[in-house]
Amino acid sequence: MRYDVAVVGAGVFGAWTAFHLARAGKQVLIVDRHGPGNSRASSGGETRIIRMSYGADEIYTRSSIRSLKLWKQFFPSMFVKTGVLVTAPRTDPYLAASRKTLAGARFKFEWLEVGTLRRRFPEIAFDGDAAAIYEPDSGALLARRAVQAVVDAAVQAGARYETRSIEHPDPKLARVHVFACGPWLPKLFADVIGRRIRPTRQEVFFFGAAAQLPCWIAFREGAYTLPPIDGRGFKLAIDTHGPAFDPETGERNVSAASIARARAILHQRFPSIADAPLLETRVCQYENTSNGDFLIDRHPGFENVWLAGGGSGHGFKHGPFVGEYLAAQIAGKGRAEPRFSLVSKSLTHHRSVY
């Protein structure tokens, strides 16, 4: 059978693209070498934060708002409303820009000064100059299960799923190919993407603590946490970009130094659970574009081949929007976003989107 579209990669970008295409009546094939939500994938693991605070990057705030609506519309059980707390020094430009952007987008939030923060969230130790944006309607997504649910829904809408790999466009298989292969994209398209996407090693820790807190993000400190909503404990992740990493062969054990760093964050910010037992560790990866913007564009050498990736550590939440956007682009509808283009990505990495 020849398909209208073959989607290579069943991570969150590929799954939602296939879902939207199948619902639009296209004959869709989804393939993935290791399966939806697998442990090698950037869309694997148990949870991801969904938040609307993006500084002055309104494009991502509005994408998150749209995505949250679609997550709740089609897969409501995959969203857990914990609230999201983004903290920084009161004068931090990112925090101020997020406040302005959220107000412009009319998304519900609270601006909290340090006194209120200490009363509302006594489990967190705040600096004297701290302030925060609190998003009460944001929260967490059950990542691995969510990706599997989206693929299942795409199949129910008429798509076909196969566990295998496709490394090159095959015109006999499909008229259009979408390669949504996350950290594998730089190897599959080394001549086009190369160092424009750089997979990095990222570490995650789960502690045996029952702290019922909102998701917490401190970009300037390079860390974020999620409450124990998935049975694995209190999740703490290091957000600063790690060393280069191969998703197939990379070592996935954490070092004693990394555990010590995670403990130090607990002692500084969550002193009441600082000595909680370490239950589990994970090593995953980001696939960072040069600036943190997504890559969603045609292959420059093939009119019928699309590249979708560069989630850059913040992409999971945006899966519904990305799939909707890419399905429209394939259909020749809507304006192409210049920030998602291949030409906007350089070989030199300077993170500007958080």
C-alpha positions as CSV (number, residue, x, y, z in Angstrom):
1,M,0.0,0.0,0.0
2,R,1.2,3.5,-0.8
3,Y,0.5,6.1,1.9
4,D,-0.2,9.8,1.6
5,V,2.3,10.5,4.5
6,A,4.9,8.4,6.2
7,V,5.7,9.8,9.7
8,V,9.1,8.5,10.8
9,G,9.4,8.8,14.6
10,A,6.6,8.2,17.1
11,G,7.6,10.8,19.7
12,V,5.4,13.6,20.6
13,F,6.0,15.7,17.4
14,G,5.5,12.7,15.1
15,A,2.5,11.2,17.0
16,W,0.5,14.5,17.0
17,T,1.4,15.1,13.4
18,A,0.1,11.7,12.4
19,F,-3.0,12.2,14.6
20,H,-4.0,15.5,12.9
21,L,-3.3,14.0,9.4
22,A,-5.3,10.9,10.1
23,R,-8.2,12.9,11.4
24,A,-8.0,15.0,8.2
25,G,-8.6,11.8,6.2
26,K,-5.0,11.2,5.0
27,Q,-3.6,7.6,4.7
28,V,-0.8,7.7,7.3
29,L,2.0,5.3,8.2
30,I,3.8,5.8,11.5
31,V,7.0,4.0,12.1
32,D,9.4,4.0,15.0
33,R,12.5,1.9,15.6
34,H,12.0,1.4,19.3
35,G,8.3,2.2,19.9
36,P,6.3,5.2,21.2
37,G,7.6,6.6,24.4
38,N,10.6,4.3,24.6
39,S,13.4,4.9,27.1
40,R,15.9,6.1,24.4
41,A,13.5,8.8,23.1
42,S,13.3,12.4,24.2
43,S,9.6,11.8,24.6
44,G,10.1,8.9,27.0
45,G,10.0,9.1,30.8
46,E,7.0,9.6,33.0
47,T,6.3,13.3,33.2
48,R,6.8,16.7,31.6
49,I,5.8,20.2,32.7
50,I,3.4,22.2,30.7
51,R,3.7,25.9,31.4
52,M,2.9,29.2,29.6
53,S,5.7,31.4,30.9
54,Y,8.2,32.0,28.1
55,G,9.5,35.4,28.7
56,A,9.0,37.6,25.6
57,D,8.6,34.6,23.3
58,E,4.8,35.0,22.7
59,I,4.9,32.4,20.0
60,Y,5.6,29.7,22.6
61,T,3.2,31.1,25.1
62,R,0.4,30.9,22.6
63,S,1.5,27.5,21.4
64,S,1.4,26.2,25.0
65,I,-2.1,27.6,25.5
66,R,-3.3,26.0,22.3
67,S,-1.6,22.7,23.2
68,L,-3.0,22.6,26.7
69,K,-6.5,23.0,25.2
70,L,-5.9,20.1,22.8
71,W,-4.3,17.9,25.5
72,K,-7.4,18.4,27.6
73,Q,-9.8,18.0,24.7
74,F,-8.5,14.7,23.4
75,F,-6.5,13.2,26.3
76,P,-7.7,14.7,29.5
77,S,-6.4,11.9,31.7
78,M,-2.8,12.7,30.5
79,F,-2.9,16.1,32.2
80,V,-2.5,16.7,35.9
81,K,-3.2,20.2,37.2
82,T,-0.5,20.8,39.8
83,G,0.1,24.5,39.1
84,V,3.4,25.8,37.9
85,L,5.7,28.2,39.9
86,V,8.4,30.0,38.0
87,T,10.9,31.7,40.4
88,A,13.7,34.2,39.9
89,P,15.1,37.4,41.4
90,R,12.4,40.1,41.4
91,T,14.2,42.2,38.8
92,D,14.9,39.2,36.4
93,P,14.0,40.3,32.8
94,Y,12.7,36.9,31.9
95,L,10.2,36.9,34.7
96,A,9.1,40.5,33.9
97,A,8.7,39.6,30.2
98,S,6.7,36.5,31.1
99,R,4.3,38.6,33.2
100,K,3.7,41.0,30.3
101,T,3.2,38.2,27.8
102,L,0.8,36.2,29.9
103,A,-1.2,39.3,30.6
104,G,-1.4,40.0,26.8
105,A,-2.4,36.4,26.1
106,R,-5.0,36.6,28.9
107,F,-3.8,33.5,30.6
108,K,-4.6,33.2,34.3
109,F,-1.5,33.8,36.5
110,E,-0.5,35.4,39.8
111,W,2.5,37.6,40.4
112,L,3.9,36.7,43.9
113,E,6.3,38.6,46.0
114,V,8.7,36.9,48.5
115,G,6.4,37.4,51.5
116,T,3.5,35.7,49.8
117,L,5.7,33.0,48.4
118,R,6.9,32.1,51.9
119,R,3.4,31.9,53.3
120,R,1.9,30.0,50.3
121,F,4.8,27.6,49.8
122,P,6.6,27.1,53.1
123,E,8.3,23.9,51.9
124,I,10.4,26.0,49.5
125,A,13.3,28.2,50.7
126,F,13.2,31.6,48.8
127,D,15.9,34.2,48.6
128,G,15.0,37.7,50.0
129,D,14.8,39.2,46.5
130,A,12.7,36.4,45.0
131,A,9.5,36.8,43.1
132,A,7.5,34.3,41.0
133,I,4.8,33.7,38.4
134,Y,2.3,31.2,39.5
135,E,0.1,29.5,36.9
136,P,-2.6,27.7,38.8
137,D,-4.1,26.0,35.7
138,S,-0.8,24.6,34.4
139,G,0.8,21.3,35.5
140,A,2.3,18.1,34.2
141,L,1.8,15.7,31.4
142,L,2.2,11.9,31.7
143,A,4.7,11.8,28.9
144,R,5.3,8.1,28.0
145,R,1.7,7.2,28.4
146,A,0.6,10.3,26.6
147,V,2.7,9.6,23.5
148,Q,1.4,6.0,23.4
149,A,-2.2,7.3,23.7
150,V,-1.7,9.8,20.8
151,V,-0.3,7.0,18.6
152,D,-3.2,4.7,19.5
153,A,-5.7,7.5,18.7
154,A,-4.0,8.1,15.4
155,V,-4.4,4.4,14.6
156,Q,-8.1,4.5,15.6
157,A,-8.5,7.4,13.2
158,G,-7.1,5.3,10.4
159,A,-3.3,5.5,10.6
160,R,-1.1,2.4,10.6
161,Y,1.7,1.9,13.1
162,E,4.8,-0.3,12.5
163,T,7.9,-0.9,14.7
164,R,10.8,-0.5,12.3
165,S,13.1,2.1,10.9
166,I,13.1,4.2,7.7
167,E,16.3,6.1,7.1
168,H,15.6,7.5,3.6
169,P,12.5,8.8,1.8
170,D,10.9,6.1,-0.3
171,P,8.5,7.5,-3.0
172,K,7.0,4.0,-3.4
173,L,6.0,4.0,0.3
174,A,4.5,7.5,0.6
175,R,4.0,10.7,-1.3
176,V,5.2,12.8,1.7
177,H,7.7,11.9,4.4
178,V,7.9,13.5,7.8
179,F,11.1,12.8,9.8
180,A,10.3,13.6,13.4
181,C,13.3,11.6,14.8
182,G,14.4,13.9,17.7
183,P,18.1,13.3,18.6
184,W,18.5,10.9,15.6
185,L,17.9,13.7,13.1
186,P,21.5,15.0,13.0
187,K,22.8,11.6,12.0
188,L,20.0,10.8,9.5
189,F,20.5,14.2,7.8
190,A,24.1,15.0,8.6
191,D,24.6,17.0,5.4
192,V,21.6,19.3,6.1
193,I,21.2,19.4,9.9
194,G,24.6,18.4,11.3
195,R,25.5,20.5,14.3
196,R,22.3,22.6,14.0
197,I,20.8,20.1,16.4
198,R,23.0,18.9,19.2
199,P,21.7,16.1,21.5
200,T,22.9,16.6,25.1
201,R,23.0,14.3,28.1
202,Q,20.4,15.3,30.8
203,E,20.0,13.8,34.3
204,V,16.8,13.3,36.3
205,F,16.5,12.2,40.0
206,F,13.5,10.8,41.9
207,F,13.4,11.2,45.7
208,G,11.1,9.5,48.2
209,A,9.3,12.5,49.4
210,A,5.6,13.3,49.5
211,A,5.8,17.1,49.1
212,Q,2.5,18.2,47.5
213,L,3.8,21.3,45.7
214,P,3.3,22.8,42.3
215,C,5.8,22.1,39.5
216,W,8.8,24.5,40.2
217,I,11.1,26.0,37.7
218,A,14.2,28.1,38.3
219,F,15.8,28.7,34.9
220,R,18.6,30.8,36.3
221,E,19.5,28.0,38.7
222,G,19.2,25.4,36.0
223,A,16.8,23.1,37.8
224,Y,13.1,22.2,37.9
225,T,10.9,19.8,40.0
226,L,7.6,18.0,39.8
227,P,5.6,16.6,42.7
228,P,5.1,12.8,43.1
229,I,2.2,12.4,40.7
230,D,3.3,9.2,38.9
231,G,4.3,6.9,41.7
232,R,8.0,7.4,41.3
233,G,8.6,10.1,43.8
234,F,9.6,13.8,43.9
235,K,11.3,14.5,40.5
236,L,14.3,16.9,40.3
237,A,15.9,17.5,36.9
238,I,19.0,19.5,35.9
239,D,18.1,21.9,33.1
240,T,21.5,23.2,32.2
241,H,22.7,21.6,28.9
242,G,24.9,18.6,29.5
243,P,27.7,17.1,27.2
244,A,27.1,15.7,23.7
245,F,25.1,12.5,23.8
246,D,24.3,9.6,21.5
247,P,20.7,8.3,22.1
248,E,21.7,4.8,21.0
249,T,25.0,4.2,22.7
250,G,25.3,6.8,25.4
251,E,26.0,5.8,29.0
252,R,22.8,6.2,31.1
253,N,24.2,5.9,34.7
254,V,24.6,9.0,36.8
255,S,27.7,9.9,38.7
256,A,28.2,10.5,42.4
257,A,29.0,14.1,41.6
258,S,25.7,14.5,39.9
259,I,23.8,13.0,42.8
260,A,25.6,15.4,45.1
261,R,24.6,18.4,42.9
262,A,20.9,17.2,43.1
263,R,21.2,16.9,46.8
264,A,22.6,20.4,47.1
265,I,19.6,21.8,45.2
266,L,17.3,20.0,47.7
267,H,19.2,21.3,50.7
268,Q,19.1,24.9,49.3
269,R,15.5,25.0,48.1
270,F,13.6,22.1,49.7
271,P,15.3,21.7,53.1
272,S,12.5,19.6,54.7
273,I,13.0,16.8,52.2
274,A,16.8,17.3,51.7
275,D,17.6,13.9,53.2
276,A,14.8,12.0,51.4
277,P,16.0,8.6,49.9
278,L,17.0,8.6,46.3
279,L,14.7,6.1,44.6
280,E,15.7,6.3,41.0
281,T,17.8,8.1,38.5
282,R,17.4,8.6,34.7
283,V,19.6,9.8,31.9
284,C,17.7,11.2,28.9
285,Q,18.6,13.8,26.3
286,Y,17.6,17.1,24.9
287,E,18.1,17.8,21.2
288,N,19.0,21.4,21.2
289,T,18.9,23.6,18.1
290,S,21.3,26.5,18.0
291,N,18.9,28.9,19.8
292,G,16.2,26.6,21.2
293,D,13.6,27.3,18.5
294,F,12.0,24.3,16.9
295,L,13.0,23.0,13.5
296,I,9.9,22.4,11.4
297,D,10.7,22.9,7.7
298,R,11.0,21.2,4.3
299,H,14.2,19.4,3.5
300,P,16.0,21.8,1.1
301,G,16.7,19.0,-1.4
302,F,13.2,17.3,-1.4
303,E,9.9,19.1,-1.8
304,N,8.0,16.2,-0.3
305,V,10.2,15.7,2.8
306,W,9.7,17.5,6.1
307,L,11.9,17.7,9.1
308,A,10.5,18.2,12.6
309,G,12.6,18.3,15.7
310,G,14.7,20.4,18.0
311,G,12.4,20.1,21.0
312,S,15.4,21.6,22.9
313,G,14.2,20.4,26.3
314,H,11.0,22.3,26.2
315,G,9.2,20.8,23.2
316,F,7.0,18.0,24.7
317,K,4.2,20.2,25.9
318,H,3.9,21.7,22.4
319,G,3.2,18.4,20.6
320,P,-0.5,19.2,19.8
321,F,0.4,22.6,18.3
322,V,3.4,21.3,16.3
323,G,1.3,18.5,14.9
324,E,-1.4,20.9,13.9
325,Y,1.0,23.3,12.4
326,L,2.9,20.7,10.4
327,A,-0.3,19.0,9.1
328,A,-1.4,22.4,7.9
329,Q,1.9,23.1,6.2
330,I,1.8,19.8,4.4
331,A,-1.7,20.6,3.2
332,G,-0.4,24.0,1.9
333,K,-2.4,26.0,4.5
334,G,-1.2,28.7,6.8
335,R,1.8,30.9,7.0
336,A,5.2,29.3,7.6
337,E,6.9,30.5,10.8
338,P,10.4,31.9,10.1
339,R,11.6,30.9,13.5
340,F,11.0,27.3,12.7
341,S,13.0,27.4,9.5
342,L,16.2,25.5,8.8
343,V,18.0,28.7,7.7
344,S,17.4,30.3,11.1
345,K,19.5,27.6,12.8
346,S,23.3,28.2,12.9
347,L,26.2,25.9,13.7
348,T,27.1,28.0,16.9
349,H,24.9,27.3,19.9
350,H,23.5,30.1,22.0
351,R,20.4,29.2,23.9
352,S,17.8,32.0,23.9
353,V,14.5,30.1,24.3
354,Y,13.8,28.6,27.7
